[in-house]
């Protein structure tokens, strides 16, 4: 991974219906869908040509997971995540999820920008072959 990639991340009250709509109306196709509890979507990736959007079901507020109830945010794929995290900390970023390894093999962290928007930076590459 050498280039930086940016993915919009959206949450919906009815993520399965949103996926259907995005496919029908805009021509997106499912790249990956991880179902959650009670018919929810824990995480989905939809492709349109060489682009991708991430989405899931809106959840209840969870102090341990700032993404649970965030309607929208941005995921940025970064090659040198350690250096990037150190830079953000040194600059005084509001870190809402510290740098950590994830169950899906990535290393990432999340911050809120001055406008309250959620950003996650990490090594996850949705285009890489999944095991």
DSSP file (Angstrom, degrees, kcal/mol; ACC not computed):
  #  RESIDUE AA STRUCTURE BP1 BP2  ACC     N-H-->O    O-->H-N    N-H-->O    O-->H-N    TCO  KAPPA ALPHA  PHI   PSI    X-CA   Y-CA   Z-CA
    1    1 A X              0   0    0      0, 0.0     3,-0.1     0, 0.0   124,-0.0   0.000 360.0 360.0 360.0 113.0    0.0    0.0    0.0
    2    2 A X        +     0   0    0      1,-0.1     2,-0.3    77,-0.0    77,-0.2   0.685 360.0  64.8-117.1 -29.2    1.7    3.2   -1.1
    3    3 A X  S    S-     0   0    0     75,-0.1     2,-0.3    76,-0.1    -1,-0.1  -0.720  80.6-116.4-100.7 150.9   -1.0    5.6   -2.0
    4    4 A X        -     0   0    0     -2,-0.3     2,-0.4    74,-0.1    74,-0.2  -0.631  30.5-166.2 -81.2 137.8   -3.5    7.2    0.4
    5    5 A X  E     -A   77   0A   0     72,-1.0    72,-3.0    -2,-0.3     2,-0.4  -0.970   6.2-152.7-126.9 144.2   -7.1    6.3   -0.2
    6    6 A X  E     -A   76   0A   0     -2,-0.4     2,-0.4    70,-0.2    70,-0.2  -0.961   9.7-172.2-121.4 132.0  -10.2    8.0    1.3
    7    7 A X  E     -A   75   0A   0     68,-3.2    68,-2.9    -2,-0.4    46,-0.1  -0.982  21.4-131.7-125.5 123.5  -13.6    6.3    1.8
    8    8 A X  E     -A   74   0A   0     44,-0.5    46,-2.7    -2,-0.4     2,-0.5  -0.483  22.1-154.9 -65.9 144.1  -16.8    8.0    2.9
    9    9 A X  E     -Ab  73  54A   0     64,-2.6    64,-2.2    44,-0.2     2,-0.3  -0.981  14.5-177.5-127.6 119.4  -18.5    6.1    5.7
   10   10 A X  E     -Ab  72  55A   0     44,-2.4    46,-1.4    -2,-0.5     2,-0.4  -0.859  14.3-153.5-119.8 149.5  -22.2    6.4    6.1
   11   11 A X  E     - b   0  56A   0     60,-2.6     2,-0.3    -2,-0.3    46,-0.2  -0.962  13.6-167.0-122.1 142.8  -24.7    5.0    8.7
   12   12 A X  E >   - b   0  57A   0     44,-2.4    46,-2.8    -2,-0.4     3,-0.6  -0.934  31.7-133.4-128.9 148.6  -28.4    4.5    8.0
   13   13 A X  T 3  S+     0   0    0     -2,-0.3     2,-0.4     1,-0.3    -1,-0.1   0.875 114.8  25.6 -62.2 -37.6  -31.5    3.7   10.1
   14   14 A X  T 3> S+     0   0    0      1,-0.1     4,-2.0    42,-0.1    -1,-0.3  -0.740  74.4 172.4-128.4  81.6  -32.3    1.0    7.5
   15   15 A X  H <> S+     0   0    0     -3,-0.6     4,-2.6    -2,-0.4     5,-0.2   0.868  76.5  56.2 -63.5 -39.7  -29.0    0.0    6.0
   16   16 A X  H  > S+     0   0    0     23,-0.3     4,-2.1     1,-0.2    -1,-0.2   0.920 110.6  45.9 -58.9 -40.5  -30.4   -3.0    4.0
   17   17 A X  H  > S+     0   0    0      2,-0.2     4,-2.5     1,-0.2    -1,-0.2   0.876 111.4  52.7 -67.3 -36.6  -32.9   -0.7    2.3
   18   18 A X  H  X S+     0   0    0     -4,-2.0     4,-2.9     2,-0.2     5,-0.2   0.905 108.2  50.4 -65.0 -41.1  -30.1    1.9    1.7
   19   19 A X  H  X S+     0   0    0     -4,-2.6     4,-2.1     2,-0.2    -2,-0.2   0.935 111.2  48.5 -61.4 -46.2  -27.9   -0.8    0.0
   20   20 A X  H  X S+     0   0    0     -4,-2.1     4,-2.7    -5,-0.2     5,-0.2   0.928 113.2  47.8 -58.5 -45.9  -30.8   -1.8   -2.2
   21   21 A X  H  X>S+     0   0    0     -4,-2.5     4,-3.1     1,-0.2     5,-0.5   0.925 110.5  50.4 -62.7 -46.4  -31.5    1.8   -3.1
   22   22 A X  I  X>S+     0   0    0     -4,-2.9     6,-1.8     1,-0.2     4,-1.2   0.850 113.9  46.4 -62.6 -34.6  -27.8    2.6   -3.9
   23   23 A X  I  X5S+     0   0    0     -4,-2.1     4,-1.1     4,-0.2    -2,-0.2   0.950 118.5  40.2 -69.1 -50.2  -27.6   -0.5   -6.1
   24   24 A X  I  <5S+     0   0    0     -4,-2.7    -2,-0.2    -5,-0.2    -3,-0.2   0.918 125.2  33.3 -65.9 -46.0  -30.9    0.2   -8.0
   25   25 A X  I  <5S+     0   0    0     -4,-3.1    -3,-0.2    -5,-0.2    -1,-0.1   0.886 133.6  20.9 -84.5 -41.4  -30.5    4.0   -8.3
   26   26 A X  I  <<S-     0   0    0     -4,-1.2    -3,-0.2    -5,-0.5    -2,-0.2   0.567  99.3-114.8-109.3 -10.8  -26.8    4.5   -8.8
   27   27 A X     << +     0   0    0     -4,-1.1    -4,-0.2    -5,-0.5    -3,-0.1   0.664  55.2 159.0  85.8  16.1  -25.5    1.1   -9.9
   28   28 A X        -     0   0    0     -6,-1.8     2,-0.3    20,-0.1    20,-0.2  -0.310  25.9-150.4 -63.6 156.9  -23.4    0.3   -6.9
   29   29 A X  E     -C   47   0A   0     18,-2.2    18,-2.9    -7,-0.0     2,-0.3  -0.975  22.6-101.4-129.8 149.0  -22.5   -3.4   -6.3
   30   30 A X  E     +C   46   0A   0     -2,-0.3    16,-0.2    16,-0.2     3,-0.1  -0.515  36.9 170.7 -69.9 125.3  -21.9   -5.2   -3.1
   31   31 A X  E    S-     0   0A   0     14,-3.0     2,-0.3     1,-0.4    15,-0.2   0.777  74.1 -10.1 -96.1 -43.1  -18.2   -5.8   -2.5
   32   32 A X  E     -C   45   0A   0     13,-1.7    13,-3.1     2,-0.0     2,-0.4  -0.949  59.1-172.9-158.8 136.3  -18.6   -7.0    1.1
   33   33 A X  E     -C   44   0A   0     -2,-0.3     2,-0.6    11,-0.2    11,-0.2  -0.978   3.4-169.1-135.7 122.5  -21.5   -7.1    3.6
   34   34 A X  E     -C   43   0A   0      9,-3.4     8,-1.9    -2,-0.4     9,-1.6  -0.943  21.9-140.8-109.8 112.5  -21.2   -8.2    7.2
   35   35 A X  E     -C   41   0A   0     -2,-0.6     6,-0.3     6,-0.2     2,-0.1  -0.413  16.0-161.3 -74.4 147.9  -24.5   -8.7    8.8
   36   36 A X    >   -     0   0    0      4,-3.1     3,-0.6     1,-0.2     2,-0.1  -0.238  38.3 -50.9-107.4-160.4  -25.2   -7.6   12.4
   37   37 A X  G >  S+     0   0    0      1,-0.2     3,-1.8     2,-0.2    -1,-0.2  -0.437 114.4   9.3 -76.9 150.5  -27.9   -8.4   14.9
   38   38 A X  G 3  S-     0   0    0      1,-0.3    -1,-0.2    -2,-0.1     3,-0.1   0.815 135.5 -50.8  54.5  39.8  -31.6   -8.3   14.1
   39   39 A X  G <  S+     0   0    0     -3,-0.6   -23,-0.3     1,-0.2    -1,-0.3   0.576 103.8 135.9  79.0   9.2  -31.2   -7.7   10.4
   40   40 A X    <   -     0   0    0     -3,-1.8    -4,-3.1   -25,-0.1     2,-0.6  -0.317  56.4-119.6 -82.9 171.3  -28.8   -4.8   10.8
   41   41 A X  E     -C   35   0A   0     -6,-0.3    16,-3.1     1,-0.2    -6,-0.2  -0.960  18.5-171.0-113.9 115.6  -25.6   -4.3    8.8
   42   42 A X  E    S-     0   0A   0     -8,-1.9     2,-0.3    -2,-0.6    -7,-0.2   0.911  76.3 -16.8 -70.0 -42.4  -22.4   -4.2   10.9
   43   43 A X  E     -C   34   0A   0     -9,-1.6    -9,-3.4    13,-0.1     2,-0.3  -0.925  64.6-178.8-163.9 136.9  -20.3   -3.1    7.9
   44   44 A X  E     -CD  33  55A   0     11,-2.4    11,-2.4    -2,-0.3     2,-0.4  -0.984  12.2-156.3-138.5 151.6  -20.7   -3.0    4.1
   45   45 A X  E     -CD  32  54A   0    -13,-3.1   -14,-3.0    -2,-0.3   -13,-1.7  -0.995  12.2-169.3-128.2 124.4  -18.6   -1.9    1.2
   46   46 A X  E     -CD  30  53A   0      7,-2.7     7,-2.2    -2,-0.4     2,-0.3  -0.940   8.4-149.6-117.3 135.9  -20.2   -1.0   -2.1
   47   47 A X  E     -CD  29  52A   0    -18,-2.9   -18,-2.2    -2,-0.4     2,-0.3  -0.758  17.3-179.2-104.8 148.8  -18.3   -0.4   -5.3
   48   48 A X  E >  S- D   0  51A   0      3,-2.0     3,-2.0    -2,-0.3     2,-0.2  -0.833  72.5 -53.8-141.7 102.3  -19.0    1.9   -8.2
   49   49 A X  T 3  S-     0   0    0     -2,-0.3    -1,-0.1     1,-0.3     0, 0.0  -0.496 122.0 -19.4  61.5-128.5  -16.3    1.4  -10.8
   50   50 A X  T 3  S+     0   0    0     -2,-0.2    -1,-0.3    -3,-0.1     2,-0.2   0.315 123.6  88.8 -91.1   8.0  -12.9    1.9   -9.0
   51   51 A X  E <   - D   0  48A   0     -3,-2.0    -3,-2.0   -44,-0.0     2,-0.3  -0.635  56.4-162.8-104.9 163.1  -14.5    3.8   -6.1
   52   52 A X  E     - D   0  47A   0     -5,-0.2   -44,-0.5   -46,-0.2     2,-0.4  -0.997   9.8-163.4-145.8 147.9  -16.0    2.5   -2.8
   53   53 A X  E     - D   0  46A   0     -7,-2.2    -7,-2.7    -2,-0.3     2,-0.3  -0.981  14.8-145.8-126.5 142.9  -18.3    3.7   -0.1
   54   54 A X  E     +bD   9  45A   0    -46,-2.7   -44,-2.4    -2,-0.4     2,-0.3  -0.839  27.5 161.4-105.0 145.5  -18.5    2.1    3.4
   55   55 A X  E     +bD  10  44A   0    -11,-2.4   -11,-2.4    -2,-0.3     2,-0.3  -0.977  10.3 163.3-156.1 169.1  -21.8    1.9    5.3
   56   56 A X  E     -b   11   0A   0    -46,-1.4   -44,-2.4    -2,-0.3     2,-0.3  -0.962  44.6 -61.4-169.5-178.0  -23.7    0.2    8.1
   57   57 A X  E     -b   12   0A   0    -16,-3.1     2,-0.2    -2,-0.3   -44,-0.2  -0.599  52.9-110.8 -81.9 140.3  -26.6    0.4   10.4
   58   58 A X        -     0   0    0    -46,-2.8    11,-0.2    -2,-0.3     2,-0.2  -0.507  43.1-164.9 -67.6 134.6  -26.9    3.3   12.8
   59   59 A X        -     0   0    0      9,-3.3     2,-0.2     8,-0.2     3,-0.1  -0.494  24.7 -80.4-114.0-176.3  -26.4    2.0   16.4
   60   60 A X        -     0   0    0     -2,-0.2    -1,-0.1     1,-0.1     9,-0.0  -0.543  63.2 -81.4 -81.3 151.3  -26.9    3.2   19.9
   61   61 A X        -     0   0    0     -2,-0.2     2,-0.3     7,-0.1    -1,-0.1  -0.267  51.5-179.5 -54.2 137.0  -24.4    5.5   21.5
   62   62 A X    >   -     0   0    0      3,-0.4     3,-1.9     1,-0.1     6,-0.3  -0.916  24.7-153.2-144.1 110.1  -21.4    3.6   22.8
   63   63 A X  T 3  S+     0   0    0     -2,-0.3     3,-0.2     1,-0.3    -1,-0.1   0.780  99.4  54.0 -56.9 -26.6  -18.5    5.4   24.5
   64   64 A X  T 3  S+     0   0    0      1,-0.2     2,-0.4    -3,-0.1    -1,-0.3   0.654 114.3  41.5 -81.3 -15.6  -16.1    2.6   23.4
   65   65 A X    X   -     0   0    0     -3,-1.9     3,-1.7     1,-0.1    -3,-0.4  -0.818  59.9-175.3-136.1  94.5  -17.1    2.9   19.7
   66   66 A X  T 3  S+     0   0    0     -2,-0.4     3,-0.4     1,-0.3     4,-0.1   0.709  85.5  62.4 -64.0 -17.6  -17.5    6.5   18.4
   67   67 A X  T >  S+     0   0    0      1,-0.2     3,-0.8     2,-0.1    -1,-0.3   0.665  79.3  86.6 -78.8 -16.6  -18.7    5.0   15.1
   68   68 A X  T <  S+     0   0    0     -3,-1.7    -9,-3.3    -6,-0.3    -1,-0.2   0.876 108.0  15.9 -54.1 -44.1  -21.8    3.4   16.6
   69   69 A X  T 3  S+     0   0    0     -3,-0.4     2,-0.5    -4,-0.4    -1,-0.3   0.150  93.3 120.8-120.5  19.3  -24.0    6.4   16.3
   70   70 A X    <   -     0   0    0     -3,-0.8     3,-0.1     1,-0.2   -11,-0.1  -0.746  48.5-157.3 -83.8 124.0  -22.1    8.6   13.9
   71   71 A X  S    S+     0   0    0     -2,-0.5   -60,-2.6     1,-0.2     2,-0.3   0.826  73.8   0.8 -70.7 -31.4  -24.2    9.3   10.8
   72   72 A X  E     +A   10   0A   0    -62,-0.2    46,-0.7    -3,-0.1     2,-0.3  -0.994  67.3 144.5-156.0 154.4  -21.2   10.0    8.6
   73   73 A X  E     -Ae   9 118A   0    -64,-2.2   -64,-2.6    -2,-0.3     2,-0.4  -0.919  38.0-100.5-168.2-169.2  -17.5   10.1    8.7
   74   74 A X  E     -Ae   8 119A   0     44,-1.7    46,-2.8    -2,-0.3     2,-0.5  -0.996  14.8-155.4-136.5 136.3  -14.4    9.4    6.7
   75   75 A X  E     -Ae   7 120A   0    -68,-2.9   -68,-3.2    -2,-0.4     2,-0.5  -0.954  13.1-166.2-109.8 128.5  -11.9    6.5    6.6
   76   76 A X  E     -Ae   6 121A   0     44,-2.9    46,-2.3    -2,-0.5     2,-0.5  -0.965  14.5-140.7-118.7 121.7   -8.4    7.2    5.3
   77   77 A X  E     -Ae   5 122A   0    -72,-3.0   -72,-1.0    -2,-0.5     2,-0.4  -0.704  25.9-174.0 -82.0 122.7   -6.1    4.4    4.5
   78   78 A X        -     0   0    0     44,-3.0     3,-0.4    -2,-0.5   -75,-0.1  -0.963  24.3-154.1-124.8 133.7   -2.6    5.3    5.6
   79   79 A X  S    S+     0   0    0     -2,-0.4     2,-1.1     1,-0.2     3,-0.2   0.959  94.4  40.0 -70.9 -52.0    0.6    3.3    5.0
   80   80 A X     >  +     0   0    0      1,-0.2     4,-2.1     2,-0.1    -1,-0.2  -0.665  68.5 165.0-102.0  79.4    2.6    4.6    8.0
   81   81 A X  H  > S+     0   0    0     -2,-1.1     4,-2.6    -3,-0.4     5,-0.2   0.828  70.8  57.8 -67.6 -32.9   -0.1    4.6   10.7
   82   82 A X  H  > S+     0   0    0      2,-0.2     4,-2.2     1,-0.2    -1,-0.2   0.941 110.5  43.0 -62.8 -47.1    2.4    4.8   13.6
   83   83 A X  H  > S+     0   0    0      2,-0.2     4,-2.2     1,-0.2    -2,-0.2   0.898 114.1  51.4 -65.4 -40.8    3.9    8.1   12.3
   84   84 A X  H  X S+     0   0    0     -4,-2.1     4,-2.3     2,-0.2    -2,-0.2   0.915 110.5  48.0 -64.1 -43.3    0.4    9.5   11.4
   85   85 A X  H  X S+     0   0    0     -4,-2.6     4,-2.6     2,-0.2     5,-0.2   0.914 110.7  51.4 -62.7 -44.2   -0.9    8.8   14.9
   86   86 A X  H  X S+     0   0    0     -4,-2.2     4,-2.5     1,-0.2    -1,-0.2   0.897 110.3  50.1 -60.9 -40.4    2.1   10.4   16.5
   87   87 A X  H  X S+     0   0    0     -4,-2.2     4,-1.8     2,-0.2    -2,-0.2   0.930 110.6  48.5 -63.7 -46.1    1.6   13.5   14.3
   88   88 A X  H  <>S+     0   0    0     -4,-2.3     5,-2.5     2,-0.2     4,-0.4   0.918 113.5  47.1 -61.3 -44.5   -2.1   13.7   15.2
   89   89 A X  H ><5S+     0   0    0     -4,-2.6     3,-1.6     1,-0.2    -1,-0.2   0.936 111.1  50.9 -62.3 -46.5   -1.3   13.4   18.9
   90   90 A X  H 3<5S+     0   0    0     -4,-2.5    -1,-0.2     1,-0.3    -2,-0.2   0.820 108.1  53.5 -62.0 -31.0    1.5   15.9   18.8
   91   91 A X  T 3<5S-     0   0    0     -4,-1.8    -1,-0.3    -5,-0.2    -2,-0.2   0.500 120.0-109.6 -83.2  -3.6   -0.8   18.4   17.1
   92   92 A X  T < 5 +     0   0    0     -3,-1.6    -3,-0.2    -4,-0.4    -2,-0.1   0.729  51.8 175.2  85.9  22.9   -3.4   18.0   19.8
   93   93 A X      < -     0   0    0     -5,-2.5     2,-1.3    -6,-0.2    -1,-0.2  -0.283  41.1-111.1 -60.3 146.7   -6.1   16.1   17.9
   94   94 A X  E     -F  112   0A   0     18,-0.7    18,-1.9     2,-0.0     2,-0.6  -0.685  37.7-159.1 -79.4  95.5   -9.2   15.0   19.9
   95   95 A X  E     +F  111   0A   0     -2,-1.3    16,-0.3    16,-0.2     3,-0.2  -0.685  21.2 172.6 -83.6 119.0   -8.5   11.2   19.8
   96   96 A X  E    S+     0   0A   0     14,-1.8     2,-0.3    -2,-0.6   -30,-0.2   0.534  76.4  28.0-104.6 -10.9  -11.7    9.4   20.4
   97   97 A X  E    S-F  110   0A   0     13,-1.7    13,-2.4   -32,-0.1    -1,-0.3  -0.833  87.2-135.7-148.6 108.7  -10.4    5.9   19.7
   98   98 A X  E     -     0   0A   0     -2,-0.3    10,-0.2    11,-0.2     2,-0.1  -0.139  39.8 -75.9 -66.3 161.6   -6.6    5.3   20.3
   99   99 A X  E    S+     0   0A   0     10,-0.1     2,-0.3     8,-0.1    10,-0.2  -0.341  71.7 146.6 -57.7 126.8   -4.4    3.5   17.9
  100  100 A X  E     -F  108   0A   0      8,-1.9     8,-2.3    -3,-0.1     2,-0.2  -0.985  50.7 -96.5-158.4 160.4   -5.0   -0.2   18.2
  101  101 A X  E     -F  107   0A   0     -2,-0.3     6,-0.2     6,-0.2     2,-0.2  -0.599  40.3-142.5 -79.1 145.8   -5.2   -3.5   16.3
  102  102 A X    >   -     0   0    0      4,-2.7     3,-1.6    -2,-0.2    -1,-0.0  -0.688  22.7-112.7-107.6 162.1   -8.6   -4.6   15.0
  103  103 A X  T 3  S+     0   0    0      1,-0.3    -1,-0.1    -2,-0.2    -2,-0.0   0.720 116.1  59.9 -63.8 -20.0  -10.2   -8.0   14.8
  104  104 A X  T 3  S-     0   0    0      2,-0.1    -1,-0.3     1,-0.0    -3,-0.0   0.180 123.8 -98.9 -97.7  18.2  -10.1   -7.7   11.0
  105  105 A X  S <  S+     0   0    0     -3,-1.6     2,-0.2     1,-0.3    -2,-0.1   0.557  83.0 118.9  86.5   9.4   -6.3   -7.3   10.8
  106  106 A X        -     0   0    0     18,-0.1    -4,-2.7    16,-0.0     2,-0.4  -0.563  54.4-140.4-100.5 168.8   -6.0   -3.5   10.6
  107  107 A X  E     +F  101   0A   0     -6,-0.2    16,-1.5    -2,-0.2     2,-0.3  -0.996  42.6 144.1-126.7 123.9   -4.3   -1.0   12.8
  108  108 A X  E     -FG 100 122A   0     -8,-2.3    -8,-1.9    -2,-0.4     2,-0.3  -0.959  31.6-160.2-156.8 167.4   -6.3    2.3   13.2
  109  109 A X  E     - G   0 121A   0     12,-2.3    12,-2.5    -2,-0.3     2,-0.4  -0.949  15.2-136.8-148.1 165.3   -7.5    5.2   15.3
  110  110 A X  E     +FG  97 120A   0    -13,-2.4   -14,-1.8    -2,-0.3   -13,-1.7  -0.966  17.4 178.3-131.4 146.4  -10.3    7.8   15.3
  111  111 A X  E     -FG  95 119A   0      8,-2.7     8,-2.7    -2,-0.4     2,-0.4  -0.920  24.9-128.3-135.7 162.1  -10.4   11.5   15.9
  112  112 A X  E     -FG  94 118A   0    -18,-1.9   -18,-0.7    -2,-0.3     6,-0.2  -0.951  26.0-139.7-108.6 136.1  -13.0   14.3   15.8
  113  113 A X    >   -     0   0    0      4,-2.3     3,-2.5    -2,-0.4     6,-0.0  -0.307  38.1 -87.3 -84.2 176.4  -12.2   17.4   13.8
  114  114 A X  T 3  S+     0   0    0      1,-0.3    -1,-0.1     2,-0.1    -2,-0.0   0.731 130.2  54.3 -59.7 -21.2  -13.0   20.9   15.1
  115  115 A X  T 3  S-     0   0    0      2,-0.1    -1,-0.3     0, 0.0    -3,-0.0   0.429 121.3-106.9 -89.9   0.9  -16.5   20.6   13.4
  116  116 A X  S <  S+     0   0    0     -3,-2.5     2,-0.2     1,-0.3    -2,-0.1   0.480  70.1 147.0  88.4   3.7  -17.2   17.4   15.3
  117  117 A X        -     0   0    0      1,-0.1    -4,-2.3    -5,-0.0     2,-0.4  -0.484  47.4-122.3 -75.5 144.1  -16.8   15.1   12.2
  118  118 A X  E     -eG  73 112A   0    -46,-0.7   -44,-1.7    -6,-0.2     2,-0.4  -0.724  30.1-179.4 -90.9 131.8  -15.5   11.6   12.8
  119  119 A X  E     -eG  74 111A   0     -8,-2.7    -8,-2.7    -2,-0.4     2,-0.4  -0.993   7.7-166.3-128.2 136.2  -12.3   10.5   11.0
  120  120 A X  E     -eG  75 110A   0    -46,-2.8   -44,-2.9    -2,-0.4     2,-0.4  -0.982   2.3-166.3-121.1 139.3  -10.6    7.2   11.2
  121  121 A X  E     +eG  76 109A   0    -12,-2.5   -12,-2.3    -2,-0.4     2,-0.3  -0.977  28.0 127.6-122.1 135.1   -7.1    6.5    9.9
  122  122 A X  E     -eG  77 108A   0    -46,-2.3   -44,-3.0    -2,-0.4   -14,-0.2  -0.976  64.3 -96.2-170.7-177.2   -5.8    3.0    9.4
  123  123 A X  S    S+     0   0    0    -16,-1.5   -15,-0.1    -2,-0.3   -46,-0.1   0.441  70.3 126.6 -95.3  -2.9   -4.2    0.3    7.4
  124  124 A X        -     0   0    0    -17,-0.2     2,-0.5   -48,-0.1    -2,-0.1  -0.366  38.9-168.0 -63.0 131.3   -7.4   -1.5    6.3
  125  125 A X    >   -     0   0    0      1,-0.1     3,-1.5    -2,-0.1    -1,-0.1  -0.922   9.6-168.2-121.6 102.3   -7.5   -1.9    2.5
  126  126 A X  T 3  S+     0   0    0     -2,-0.5    -1,-0.1     1,-0.3     4,-0.1   0.700  87.9  57.6 -66.0 -16.7  -11.0   -2.9    1.3
  127  127 A X  T 3  S+     0   0    0      2,-0.1    -1,-0.3   -75,-0.0     2,-0.1   0.598  83.9 101.0 -87.8 -10.6   -9.6   -3.7   -2.1
  128  128 A X  S <  S-     0   0    0     -3,-1.5     2,-0.0     1,-0.1    -3,-0.0  -0.453  91.0 -92.5 -71.2 146.1   -7.1   -6.2   -0.8
  129  129 A X        -     0   0    0     -2,-0.1     2,-0.3     1,-0.1    -1,-0.1  -0.357  43.6-131.9 -58.7 134.6   -8.0   -9.9   -1.2
  130  130 A X              0   0    0      1,-0.1    -1,-0.1    -4,-0.1    -4,-0.0  -0.687 360.0 360.0 -91.9 142.8   -9.8  -11.1    1.9
  131  131 A X              0   0    0     -2,-0.3    -1,-0.1     0, 0.0    -2,-0.1   0.459 360.0 360.0 -82.6 360.0   -8.8  -14.4    3.6
